[in-house]
Amino acid sequence: MTGEAAVNVDERSAVRESIYGKHVRSADVALTGVIYGCTAISLLLLVGILGYTFVRGIPHVTWSFLSTASSATKGTVGILGNIINTLYIVVITLLIATPLGVGSAIYLNEYAKPGKVVRVIEFTTETLSGIPSIIFGLFGMVFFGNTLGLGYSILTGALTLTLMILPLITRTTQEALKTVPDSYRHGALGIGATKWYMIRTILLPSAMPGIITGVILAIGRIVGESAALLFTAGSGYYLPKNLLTKMFESGGTLTIQLYLFMQKAKYNEAFGVAVVLLVIVLGINGLAKYLSHRFNVEEIRPKEKKLWKTR
């Protein structure tokens, strides 16, 4: 114990006698102040925006507002139809984009040989990520709506959003696969496993946190998109009469309805929709964090730690 205390005392005295301990640089102090100031401003802006939106919107989020659709004849104002339209677009878009994005990432990372073709594909996906959403909406309206004859419909909006989130899912899955150590691949192939078996049982479970995070971030972009859907999905807010044929009808999401409320100067209802959107986004972010830890095979859960300690 005496030796350890002596070592600690020597280390502390060495730090005090060093150049850093003797001289406090004014530039470091100023930079630290700037960093703390930027952090404080960011937090104040975040708290201010969230607080103002919740204060203005929560009083107008009632059960009738959430459980009814807007109707001029009945005199009701609600967003149930828009919530259903949003769920339709999210589900259809993910059913198409997730297999395509994950499959493309597996091919680029595990099967394709590094070279010019792979670099061109990666450059293309990165370019698609930077294209403004309104251009996707224009393309979706012309190609899916007019050329394919789908018109203003939920399916047209979902196909358009598929093109938008496909680069996001592909790149996040590809980066997640790159984080898996090569020793996993070499070990599995060394004991006689086929490549697809190795990908299915080792690589995908190891990369699952990154894949799930990418998919949930894509959901956030779908929920928050409005420009592309104005051109493709329309602004219908009626409740579906048939669940299967609903995808071929016009349907406005929550963001579209928020835009329409603001356009009609219905600010109370607009803030109510904003509160619902914020709750959905916060829930998506929380779910992403939980699932990334839940499916991380490299993390040891507390229960397993206790079990190992008892052994």
N, C-alpha and C positions, 0 to 999 in steps of 0.2 A: 504493500500500500504506500509506503514511504517513497519507493522508487517511482510509482505512477504519479504521485503528487508532485515530485520533483520534476518529472517530465512535463506535466501540465504547466507548472510555474515557469519552466524554461521556455515553453512554447509561447506563453502569454507575454513574457518579457521580450522574446524575440520579435513578436508582432509589434509591441509598443516601440521597440528600438529601431524597427525597420523604417524605410523612407515613407511608406504608406501611413504608419502610425504617427510619425513626427509631423508630416505635412499633409494637410487636408486641401486638396486641390479645389479651387473655386469653380473650375469648369465642371468637375464631377458633381459638386453640390447644385450647380445651376441645372445640369442635365437631369439630376434626380428630381428637382422641383418641377421641371417641365413634364417629366413622366407622370408624376403624381397629379399634376394639374390636368393633363390630358385624360387621365383615368377618371378624375373627379367630374370633368365636363361630360365625358361619355356616360357616366352613371347618372348624372343629373338629367341629361337629355332623355335617356331611356326611361327613367322614373317619371319624368315630366310627361312624356308622350303617353306612356301606359296609364299613369294616374289620371290625366285629363280625359283620355278616352273612356276609362272605366267610370269615372265620376259622371260624365255626360251620358254614357250609354246604358249603364246597369239599371237605372230607374225605368227604362223603356223595354228591357228584356223581360217580358212576362210569358206566362204559359200560353196564352192565346197568340202571342207574337211568334212563338216557336212551333205551335201545333196547328196553325191554320195557314191558308194561302190567301193572298190578296184578292179581294173580289169587290168590284164596284157595286154590284147588285146587293150583296149581303152587307156591305159597309165594313168589311174586315181588312186588316192590314197584317200580313204574316209572311213568314219566310220558309214555311215547311216545304213548299214546292221547290224552292231554290236549294234547300239542304239536300233533298232527294236528288236533284239534278247534279249537285256537286259530288255526291256519293257515286252516282252512275258514271260520271266522267273519270273519277279517281280509279274506280275498279276496272273499267274497260281499258283505260290507258295503261295501268300497271299490268294487266293480263297480256297486253301486247308488247309493251316495252321491256318488262323485266326479263323474260326469256331471251329476247333478241339482244339486249345489252349484256347480260351475263354470258350468253353463248359467244358473242363477239369478243368479249374480254378473254374468255378461256382460249379461243382460237389464237388471238394475237399474242397472248402471253405464253402459251404452252405448245402450240402446234406450228405457228408460222415461224419461219426462219428470219432472224433479224436482217433487215435489208431495206432497200428503197421502198418496196411495197408496204411494209409495215409502217415506215416513217410517213408515207403518203396518207395511209389510213388514219394514223394518229393525228396528223396535221389537219385532216378533214374533220375529224370529230372535235378537235379544239376550235376549229373555225366555226362549226355549227353552234358551239356553245356561246360564241360571241355575237351571233346574228340577232338583231332586235326581234322581239316576239311578234311585232306587228307584221313583219315580212313573212314569218311563218303563217300568220293568219291570212294574209293575202294569197299565199300559195295554197293553203288548205281550202280557201273559198273557191279558187279557180279550179284546182285539180280534183279534190274530193267532192266539193259541192256541185260544181258545174259539169266537169268532165265525167265523173263517175255517177252523177245524178243523185247524190245523197242530200243535196240542198242544205238548208239550215237545220242541223240536227245534232243531237248529242254525239252520235257516232262520228260525224265530221269533226267536231271539236276534239274528241278523244284521239282520232287518228292524227290530227294536227299537233296535239300535245305530245303524242308519242314521238314525233320527229324532234320535238324540243327537248325532252328529257332523256332521249336515247343516248346522246353523248355523255350526259352526267352519269348515268348508270354504268355505261361502258368504262369510262375513265376511273370512276371510284372502284369498280370491281377489278380493273386491271392493276391499280395501285395496291389494292388489298392483296391480290395474288402475289405481287412482287415482294410484299413484306414476309411471306412465308419462306423460311430458310430453305436453301437448296438441299441441305442434308435430309430434309423430309422426303424430297423427291428421290434422291439417290438411294436412301435407305429402303423405300418402298419398291423401287425398281430392282434393287439388289436382291431382295428376297423373292422375286419372281412375280410381283404384281403387275398387271397390265396398266397401261397409261391411263385409260379411262377409270379403272378401279382406283388408281392412286389419286386422280383428280376428285372423284366422287367421295371417297372415304377419308382423305387426308387434306387435300388442298382446300376444298370448299368449306369443310368445317372450320379449318384454321383461319380462313379469310372471311368467315361469316359475319363478324362484327362490322367490318368495312363495307361488305355488300349490303347488309341491312341498313347501315347508316346512309349509304347512297340512295337506296330505295325510299327511305323515309324523307330524306331531303328532296327527292323528286316529288313526293306527295306534297310537301310544303310549296313547291313551285307550282304544282297543279292547282292547289287550293287558292294561291295568291294570283293566278294569272287572270287577266281580263282582256287585254288588247286583242290577242289572237282569237279568243272566244266570241268577241263582238262580231267578227267576220264570219265565224263558222257555226257556232252553236245557237246564236240568236239570244233572245231575252225572254222566252216563255217561262211562266211561273206556275202553270196549272199542275194539279196533282195527277199522277199517271192513272189512266183507266186500265191499261194493260202493261204489265211489267216488261214484257218482251218487245212490244212495239214502241215503248217509250223511247228507246234509243234512236229511233228514226224520226222523232219529233223534236221541235225546237225546245231548248231548255237553257235558261240562264242560271249561272252559278251564283254563289253569295257575293262575289266581287262584282258581277254584272248588276245585281240588284242594288248593291251599295252605290254604284255609279248612277243608276236610274233614280234612286232616292235623292242623291245630291243634285241631279239635274232638275228634279221637280221641287227643289228647296225643302224637302222633308228631312231636316237635319236630325231630328230626334230618332227617327227610324234608321237613318244612316249610321248614327253612332251605335244604335243597338246591333246592327249587322257587324259593325267594326268590333264590338266586344265579342261577338260570337266567333269572328275570324281570329281574334287574338287568342281566345281560349283554345281554339283548334290548333293554332301554330305553337303555342306553349305546350300543349299536350303532345304534339308531334315531336318537339324537341326533347321533352322528357322521356317519351317512349324510345326515341333513338338512343339516348344515353343509357337507359335501362337495358335495352336489348343488346347494345354493344358489349355491356358487361355480362349479361346473362349468357350469351353465346360465345364468349371468349374462352376457348378451350385452354389457353395458356394461363389463365388466372385460376388460382386455387380459392374455392369458396370457403367462407369461415367455418361452415359445418365440416367440410373435409379436413381443414386444418386441425380442428378439435379432435376429429376421429384419428388423424395420424398421430397427434400428440398422446392420445390415450393408448395407442399401440406402442 
